[in-house]
Structure formats: structure tokens, C-alpha cells
Amino acid sequence: MEVAPVDLTPVDLTRRLAGRVVLVTGAGGGIGRATVARLTAEGAKVAASDLTAPDVPGAALTLELDVTRRAAWDSAIAEVQARLGPLDVLINGAGLAVTKDIEATTAEDLRRSLAVNLEGPFFGLQAGIAAMKARRAPHAAVIVNLASIAGQVAAVPLAAYAAAKAGLVGATRTAAIHCAEAGYPIRVVALCPGFVETAMLEGIAGSLGETEAMLGKLARRQPTGRLGTPEEVAAAVAFLASDDGAAITGEALIADGGFVAR
Ligand SMILES: NC(=O)c1ccc[n+]([C@@H]2O[C@H](COP(=O)([O-])OP(=O)(O)OC[C@H]3O[C@@H](n4cnc5c(N)ncnc54)[C@H](O)[C@@H]3O)[C@@H](O)[C@H]2O)c1
């Protein structure tokens, strides 16, 4: 990959992603919505997708994309490019948590988790690379995969989810080096949030005990003493997706309030 260094000064955050065309999956969820808002505020033209076209303020385009369907990826990216222009950034945000330990996980739980959390973004990597590899823009294209600390350390009540997210970090590294070695101007990165206040975490907490009590317990497990916010995750996504992240590829960035460091 040979992409000339970009001039990073002066940095105007309201224009950092000016005109960049972005596709976000899982955009109807907590982190997805915040990501659409953040990237839009930074000047991007954002296509927001989910199982059904999500109603997301600020999106330049909303569309349906079930990430588990390989062929649907090609039509979604074709639609985004026809309506908004060449794809600059893909955010693989769609995800699904099955709160079961390894003994309780059924074959169907495992398949469902792998389909959404690993196959989906893997298909996204394939479709994204195909769309971005011949680009001529002065900046690199970027694929950001929403992985998790569950892919970094043991997550006992989330056995299938942890396996999928660890796999996603492996796919990220492999795709990043593939792109670099093939000379494609594409960076591929993963972001590993900790416990973030969204419907997904509420679902996990509710499966483990009384929801509010469990959320409090999870918050106290993060050294910062609180849950992360979707906006904080979105800010990290924006950094990775922008030229400020130009030196970063094949990396899994942890944004967990210090959970893994403890
Ligand atoms: N909330 C957390 O604590 C946390 C922590 C680490 C990582 N993550 C990851 O961040 C991402 C966003 O999570 P969130 O907390 O906003 O969850 P969320 O449940 O609020 O949103 C997830 C979205 O993904 C969508 N989705 C599910 N299956 C899909 C499919 N087959 N095709 C397309 N969309 C599909 C859902 O409809 C939903 O809108 C996920 O990948 C999740 O695993 C979340």
C-alpha cells in the first residue's frame, strides 16, 4: 500500500471527513446511530443500514442490509455508490449477543452468532475491498470492524460472541496485511469497546440478573467506574476512519475504560 502521507494540520474536526462516503451497518443500534451522527457532523455523507432501513437523523441515505447475506452486500454497496459516490469508509457495526456460556450454547446459537458477528463483517470486508481497491482518491479507504473486548479476554457468559469477535480481530489483521501487500489503498482496523450503554448491553445485563443492578456491576468493573457511551465509541470510530488514523492498519484498538488493562 503506497499512500502518500497526508497533511494533518490544521485539523478542523467539523471537516475531518468532508465529502467522504461512508456505509454503516447496524446503524439502527446504539453505537450505529451515534456513529452516523458523529461522522455526519464531521462532514461525511453517511449511508445508514440495518435489517430494515433505519430511521437515523443525519443520514444521507438509509437502506436495508442483512449483513449475513453475501449477495446483499454487493447490491447495497452498488446503491450507496450510485447515490452518494465512491465508497471511502465502511463501518461494520451490526452485531448480536447471545448470553450463554460454552456449556449452554446450542449449535443454533453458535451459528447465529458467527453469522452476524463474523460472517457478516467478513462478507463486508470482501465486498468493501472489491469496491475500494482500485480507488484513486488521495487518502486511503478505511474499513472499521466493531469487535469487542470479548475478542481480547475471556467473556464467560458470551461464549459464541467471544469466539466470533476474536475471529473478527483475526480477519481484520489478515485483511489489512492482504490489502497492504496487494498495494490496495485500504486500511483495515478493529475497535474493541468495553461495556457501552446500549440495548445490546441492557439485553446482556437482563440475561445475567436484574438489569439495573447488573449494569451497575458492569460499570464498576471498568476502572473508569462507569459504562462507556455510544458517543465515545463513535468518536474513536471517527478517529480511525479519518486521516488522523493514517498510521493505523491491522490493529485492534481497545476503548474499554481500562477493563483489559486491569
Ligand atoms: N454495547 C456494548 O457494550 C458493546 C461492546 C463491545 C462491542 N459492541 C459491538 O458494537 C456493535 C454495535 O453494538 P450496539 O451496542 O450498538 O448494539 P445494538 O444492539 O444497539 O445494535 C446492533 C444493531 O445491529 C443490527 N443487526 C443485527 N443483526 C443484523 C444483521 N444480520 N444485519 C444487519 N444488522 C443487524 C440490529 O438490528 C441493531 O440495530 C456490535 O457489533 C457489538 O457487538 C458493543
The ligand as an SDF file (V2000), in Angstrom:
LIG
                    3D

 44 48  0  0  0  0  0  0  0  0999 V2000
  -22.7660   -2.2840   23.6820 N   0  0  0  0  0  0  0  0  0  0  0  0
  -21.6100   -2.8230   24.0470 C   0  0  0  0  0  0  0  0  0  0  0  0
  -21.3120   -2.8990   25.2460 O   0  0  0  0  0  0  0  0  0  0  0  0
  -20.6390   -3.3180   23.0050 C   0  0  0  0  0  0  0  0  0  0  0  0
  -19.3510   -3.6690   23.4370 C   0  0  0  0  0  0  0  0  0  0  0  0
  -18.4260   -4.1220   22.5190 C   0  0  0  0  0  0  0  0  0  0  0  0
  -18.7750   -4.2370   21.1940 C   0  0  0  0  0  0  0  0  0  0  0  0
  -20.0180   -3.9060   20.7850 N   0  0  0  0  0  0  0  0  0  0  0  0
  -20.3060   -4.0730   19.3620 C   0  0  0  0  0  0  0  0  0  0  0  0
  -20.6840   -2.8310   18.8020 O   0  0  0  0  0  0  0  0  0  0  0  0
  -21.6040   -3.0530   17.7220 C   0  0  0  0  0  0  0  0  0  0  0  0
  -22.8640   -2.2290   17.9650 C   0  0  0  0  0  0  0  0  0  0  0  0
  -23.4600   -2.6910   19.1600 O   0  0  0  0  0  0  0  0  0  0  0  0
  -24.6040   -1.9080   19.9630 P   0  0  0  0  0  0  0  0  0  0  0  0
  -24.2360   -1.9800   21.3890 O   0  0  0  0  0  0  0  0  0  0  0  0
  -24.8840   -0.5990   19.3330 O   0  0  0  0  0  0  0  0  0  0  0  0
  -25.8120   -2.9360   19.7570 O   0  0  0  0  0  0  0  0  0  0  0  0
  -27.3180   -2.7200   19.3230 P   0  0  0  0  0  0  0  0  0  0  0  0
  -27.9980   -3.9860   19.6750 O   0  0  0  0  0  0  0  0  0  0  0  0
  -27.8480   -1.4400   19.8910 O   0  0  0  0  0  0  0  0  0  0  0  0
  -27.1960   -2.5660   17.7380 O   0  0  0  0  0  0  0  0  0  0  0  0
  -26.8620   -3.6370   16.9080 C   0  0  0  0  0  0  0  0  0  0  0  0
  -27.5760   -3.4390   15.5890 C   0  0  0  0  0  0  0  0  0  0  0  0
  -27.1910   -4.4970   14.6970 O   0  0  0  0  0  0  0  0  0  0  0  0
  -28.3340   -4.8360   13.9450 C   0  0  0  0  0  0  0  0  0  0  0  0
  -28.2420   -6.1840   13.3730 N   0  0  0  0  0  0  0  0  0  0  0  0
  -28.3430   -7.3910   13.9980 C   0  0  0  0  0  0  0  0  0  0  0  0
  -28.2660   -8.3870   13.1040 N   0  0  0  0  0  0  0  0  0  0  0  0
  -28.1020   -7.8060   11.8860 C   0  0  0  0  0  0  0  0  0  0  0  0
  -27.9490   -8.3090   10.5710 C   0  0  0  0  0  0  0  0  0  0  0  0
  -27.9690   -9.6180   10.3080 N   0  0  0  0  0  0  0  0  0  0  0  0
  -27.7750   -7.4230    9.5610 N   0  0  0  0  0  0  0  0  0  0  0  0
  -27.7660   -6.0900    9.8090 C   0  0  0  0  0  0  0  0  0  0  0  0
  -27.9130   -5.5440   11.0280 N   0  0  0  0  0  0  0  0  0  0  0  0
  -28.0820   -6.4030   12.0580 C   0  0  0  0  0  0  0  0  0  0  0  0
  -29.5020   -4.7360   14.9420 C   0  0  0  0  0  0  0  0  0  0  0  0
  -30.7360   -4.6110   14.2540 O   0  0  0  0  0  0  0  0  0  0  0  0
  -29.1140   -3.4940   15.7360 C   0  0  0  0  0  0  0  0  0  0  0  0
  -29.6910   -2.3110   15.2100 O   0  0  0  0  0  0  0  0  0  0  0  0
  -21.8570   -4.5600   17.6790 C   0  0  0  0  0  0  0  0  0  0  0  0
  -21.0290   -5.1610   16.7220 O   0  0  0  0  0  0  0  0  0  0  0  0
  -21.4580   -5.0030   19.0760 C   0  0  0  0  0  0  0  0  0  0  0  0
  -21.1050   -6.3620   19.1070 O   0  0  0  0  0  0  0  0  0  0  0  0
  -20.9670   -3.4470   21.6600 C   0  0  0  0  0  0  0  0  0  0  0  0
  1  2  1  0
  2  3  2  0
  2  4  1  0
  4  5  1  0
  4 44  2  0
  5  6  2  0
  6  7  1  0
  7  8  2  0
  8  9  1  0
  8 44  1  0
  9 10  1  0
  9 42  1  0
 10 11  1  0
 11 12  1  0
 11 40  1  0
 12 13  1  0
 13 14  1  0
 14 15  2  0
 14 16  1  0
 14 17  1  0
 17 18  1  0
 18 19  2  0
 18 20  1  0
 18 21  1  0
 21 22  1  0
 22 23  1  0
 23 24  1  0
 23 38  1  0
 24 25  1  0
 25 26  1  0
 25 36  1  0
 26 27  1  0
 26 35  1  0
 27 28  2  0
 28 29  1  0
 29 30  1  0
 29 35  2  0
 30 31  1  0
 30 32  2  0
 32 33  1  0
 33 34  2  0
 34 35  1  0
 36 37  1  0
 36 38  1  0
 38 39  1  0
 40 41  1  0
 40 42  1  0
 42 43  1  0
M  CHG  2   8   1  16  -1
M  END
$$$$
